[in-house]
Structures are given as structure tokens and as C-alpha cells.
Amino acid sequence: MEKDKSISLPDKIIEITNSLQPNSLNEIREKLLVLINELINKDFQALIQLLYRIDVNEKKIRLYLNEKPNEDAASVLADLIIERQLQKIENRKKFKSKNNNETEEEKW
């Protein structure tokens, strides 16, 4: 528990989303909602930096927030963060399998 206190909220969010699994999306989303709401209320600048760090598209954020004015902003942001992290995981898998198919000569 002491270790949890020393990790910043943005780092907690990244740590949580790096462990995304299809069967744990709802659980992770619920954790994200709490952390994102806390950032919205206490350190909005850290939230903005986190979104850049995770590489969530700014235009997409604005679009989704405008399209869903009655939905909680934390909910929209959590969905976008999860979506982006899943894209990264998929890209890593593709890149890894592509590299595994190359011969040693092709790698050079």
C-alpha cells in the first residue's frame, strides 16, 4: 500500500492500461473512471499531459466530448484511453509477428 502512495495518478493510469486484457476491460474502465475524475478535479494539467503521453488524439477528444455532452467526461476519456492502448497492443503484436517472420538476413 505504501508503494501506491508514491506513484502519480498518471503513472497509475498507464500502469493499469498497460495490463489491458479483453476479459478485464470493465474492471479497468471502472478504475480509470475514479483516477480520471480525481485528475479532472485536482490536477487537470496532469490529465492533459497524460493524454499526450498516451497519444490520445486531441481532435477525437473534442469530437467525442461535443457529441456526448450529457456523458461524464471521465467516461469519454476512459474509453478513448482504453481504445488507444488497445491499438498500441495490437500494433506491438503485428510488429512482433512481422519481425519473427523475417530471416536473419532480412533483419539487417
VOPAGU-2260 file (C-alpha; in pm, 1 decimal, decimal comma):
REM VOPAGU-2260
SITE   aa  ch    i         X         Y         Z
SITE  MET   A    0       0,0       0,0       0,0
SITE  GLU   A    1     290,0     234,2      72,4
SITE  LYS   A    2     415,1     186,9    -282,9
SITE  ASP   A    3      77,3     300,5    -422,1
SITE  LYS   A    4     114,5     638,8    -248,7
SITE  SER   A    5     440,5     714,6    -431,6
SITE  ILE   A    6     302,1     650,4    -781,4
SITE  SER   A    7     146,0     952,0    -951,1
SITE  LEU   A    8    -209,4     926,4   -1082,3
SITE  PRO   A    9     -99,5     946,1   -1448,1
SITE  ASP   A   10     154,5     668,3   -1387,3
SITE  LYS   A   11    -115,4     457,7   -1219,9
SITE  ILE   A   12    -336,5     502,9   -1524,6
SITE  ILE   A   13     -58,7     398,1   -1759,9
SITE  GLU   A   14      26,0     101,4   -1538,6
SITE  ILE   A   15    -337,9      -8,7   -1532,3
SITE  THR   A   16    -389,5      30,1   -1907,0
SITE  ASN   A   17     -66,9    -149,2   -1994,3
SITE  SER   A   18    -223,6    -462,8   -1849,4
SITE  LEU   A   19    -537,9    -448,9   -2063,6
SITE  GLN   A   20    -697,6    -784,2   -2134,0
SITE  PRO   A   21   -1030,7    -830,6   -2313,5
SITE  ASN   A   22   -1181,8   -1000,6   -2008,9
SITE  SER   A   23   -1079,8    -718,9   -1773,4
SITE  LEU   A   24   -1193,1    -412,1   -1968,8
SITE  ASN   A   25   -1489,2    -328,6   -1742,4
SITE  GLU   A   26   -1281,1    -359,6   -1428,3
SITE  ILE   A   27   -1003,3    -145,7   -1572,9
SITE  ARG   A   28   -1254,5     109,1   -1700,6
SITE  GLU   A   29   -1400,3     145,9   -1350,0
SITE  LYS   A   30   -1052,9     205,7   -1204,3
SITE  LEU   A   31    -980,2     459,5   -1476,3
SITE  LEU   A   32   -1301,6     649,7   -1407,3
SITE  VAL   A   33   -1200,5     705,8   -1046,0
SITE  LEU   A   34    -846,5     815,1   -1134,3
SITE  ILE   A   35    -950,6    1037,7   -1425,1
SITE  ASN   A   36   -1217,2    1209,4   -1214,2
SITE  GLU   A   37    -954,6    1272,2    -949,7
SITE  LEU   A   38    -724,4    1427,1   -1208,9
SITE  ILE   A   39   -1007,2    1639,3   -1350,5
SITE  ASN   A   40   -1078,5    1775,5   -1002,9
SITE  LYS   A   41    -727,0    1806,0    -862,2
SITE  ASP   A   42    -469,5    1824,8   -1142,1
SITE  PHE   A   43    -620,2    1895,0   -1483,1
SITE  GLN   A   44    -278,8    1978,9   -1630,6
SITE  ALA   A   45    -152,3    1631,3   -1536,8
SITE  LEU   A   46    -452,9    1482,9   -1716,4
SITE  ILE   A   47    -371,3    1680,5   -2031,5
SITE  GLN   A   48      -9,5    1563,8   -2014,2
SITE  LEU   A   49    -125,3    1205,5   -1964,4
SITE  LEU   A   50    -346,2    1220,5   -2273,4
SITE  TYR   A   51     -49,4    1346,6   -2477,0
SITE  ARG   A   52     176,1    1081,2   -2324,2
SITE  ILE   A   53     -66,0     802,8   -2413,9
SITE  ASP   A   54    -113,0     970,6   -2753,3
SITE  VAL   A   55    -490,0    1009,8   -2746,7
SITE  ASN   A   56    -590,8    1215,9   -3048,7
SITE  GLU   A   57    -688,3    1567,7   -2938,3
SITE  LYS   A   58    -938,4    1613,0   -3222,7
SITE  LYS   A   59   -1103,1    1285,6   -3126,8
SITE  ILE   A   60   -1130,5    1400,1   -2764,9
SITE  ARG   A   61   -1300,0    1724,3   -2867,5
SITE  LEU   A   62   -1528,9    1544,4   -3112,4
SITE  TYR   A   63   -1640,0    1281,5   -2860,2
SITE  LEU   A   64   -1690,9    1535,7   -2582,7
SITE  ASN   A   65   -1902,7    1750,9   -2817,5
SITE  GLU   A   66   -2101,1    1452,5   -2946,8
SITE  LYS   A   67   -2175,9    1328,5   -2595,0
SITE  PRO   A   68   -2246,7    1641,1   -2389,8
SITE  ASN   A   69   -2456,7    1451,9   -2134,7
SITE  GLU   A   70   -2197,4    1182,3   -2075,9
SITE  ASP   A   71   -1942,5    1213,7   -1797,6
SITE  ALA   A   72   -1612,3    1348,8   -1937,0
SITE  ALA   A   73   -1416,9    1090,3   -1738,3
SITE  SER   A   74   -1618,5     816,9   -1906,9
SITE  VAL   A   75   -1541,5     952,5   -2253,8
SITE  LEU   A   76   -1172,8     990,9   -2170,1
SITE  ALA   A   77   -1150,7     643,3   -2017,5
SITE  ASP   A   78   -1297,3     492,8   -2333,8
SITE  LEU   A   79   -1054,3     685,1   -2552,7
SITE  ILE   A   80    -756,4     585,3   -2337,5
SITE  ILE   A   81    -859,7     219,8   -2348,0
SITE  GLU   A   82    -914,3     238,8   -2724,1
SITE  ARG   A   83    -568,3     390,7   -2777,8
SITE  GLN   A   84    -393,8     143,5   -2550,6
SITE  LEU   A   85    -564,0    -147,8   -2728,9
SITE  GLN   A   86    -443,4      -5,1   -3061,0
SITE  LYS   A   87     -88,0       6,1   -2926,0
SITE  ILE   A   88    -110,4    -353,4   -2803,2
SITE  GLU   A   89    -237,0    -466,1   -3144,5
SITE  ASN   A   90      40,4    -275,9   -3321,8
SITE  ARG   A   91     302,6    -436,4   -3098,7
SITE  LYS   A   92     164,0    -780,6   -3180,9
SITE  LYS   A   93     173,0    -706,5   -3554,6
SITE  PHE   A   94     524,4    -567,6   -3535,1
SITE  LYS   A   95     643,5    -860,5   -3325,4
SITE  SER   A   96     493,9   -1121,2   -3558,7
SITE  LYS   A   97     636,0    -937,6   -3860,8
SITE  ASN   A   98     982,9    -942,3   -3704,9
SITE  ASN   A   99     950,7   -1309,7   -3613,3
SITE  ASN   A  100     880,1   -1396,1   -3977,4
SITE  GLU   A  101    1194,7   -1228,2   -4109,1
SITE  THR   A  102    1513,0   -1422,9   -4161,0
SITE  GLU   A  103    1835,5   -1301,7   -4000,3
SITE  GLU   A  104    1949,4   -1166,2   -4335,2
SITE  GLU   A  105    1629,0    -962,3   -4379,2
SITE  LYS   A  106    1666,9    -809,2   -4034,5
SITE  TRP   A  107    1991,3    -641,9   -4139,2
